């Protein structure tokens, strides 16, 4: 199942690397936060996970960088979802 979900981030100055680009680790944090917010929006809040003693686990991460992201740029997580793989869910999306 694929869901449309938007969660906006505005890049702060302290999130830049020495080249004035968005730090790679911050990009991953943005994706994590967007995934948590999308999960909550779909009815799976943090409380839902705690009650079942389950959690998110990142098994694989691939990032393609197409443009440099700089201070003040705004990004949004747009499309989320994918087919179940065994007992896992493939989560794919984009920051734009």
C-alpha positions, -999 to +999 in steps of 0.1 A: +000+000+000+013+035-009+001+065+010+006+102+003+019+120+033+036+154+036+057+164+066+078+196+060+113+204+073+130+238+070+168+234+070+184+252+100+219+266+099+232+242+126+223+213+103+248+222+076+282+207+070+314+225+063+304+230+027+271+247+037+250+217+026+226+197+046+246+171+067+239+135+056+231+124+091+205+151+094+189+139+062+185+104+078+170+120+109+145+139+087+135+105+071+131+089+105+109+116+118+088+117+087+083+079+089+072+081+126+048+109+117+034+090+087+029+059+109+010+079+135-011+094+107-019+059+096-031+049+131+001+034+145+012+059+172+042+055+194+018+042+221+006+015+197+042+003+193+048+004+231+017-016+239+028-043+216+065-041+225+075-036+189+097-010+172+110+003+139+143-013+127+162+001+097+176-029+079+188-011+048+191+025+038+198+039+003+199+076-004+203+093-038+212+129-037+201+149-068+206+185-056+224+203-028+202+213+001+211+245+018+201+267+047+164+277+045+154+252+019+122+234+027+118+196+022+087+174+024+083+136+027+058+129+000+051+092-007+054+063+018+047+026+016+056-005-002+048-042-003+052-064+028+084-085+027+080-115+050+071-100+084+086-066+074+073-036+055+093-020+029+092+018+034+101+039+005+098+076+001+114+108-010+125+141+005+118+169-020 
